[in-house]
Amino acid sequence: MREQFENMPEVRKKLKDLHPTIVWFSDQENEYASSFDGFQSMVIWLNGAWYAYQEQQKKIDVITKQRDSFIKAHH
């Protein structure tokens, strides 16, 4: 799911010029991080967008399951 998120145009644009040692994704924390003060606003933006993306994906998954159940019940 994160790969899809990072391929979204706005996210890709923000990440494309960043070296992975400046801003990185922590699998353990499930969020972006940086040890450089100048990149904290970028990290905050990325984490907000990542959170929103995950929440929307949960809604899509529920609707997809409901649709699949409906289709199965009517065939």
Residue pairs with C-beta under 8 A, 6 or more apart in sequence:
1 53
1 54
1 57
2 25
2 50
5 11
5 49
5 50
5 53
6 12
6 15
8 53
10 49
11 46
11 49
14 42
14 45
14 46
15 23
15 46
18 39
18 42
22 34
22 36
22 39
23 32
23 33
23 34
23 39
23 42
23 43
23 46
24 32
24 33
24 34
25 31
25 32
25 33
26 32
26 33
31 47
31 50
32 43
32 46
32 47
32 50
33 43
34 40
34 42
34 43
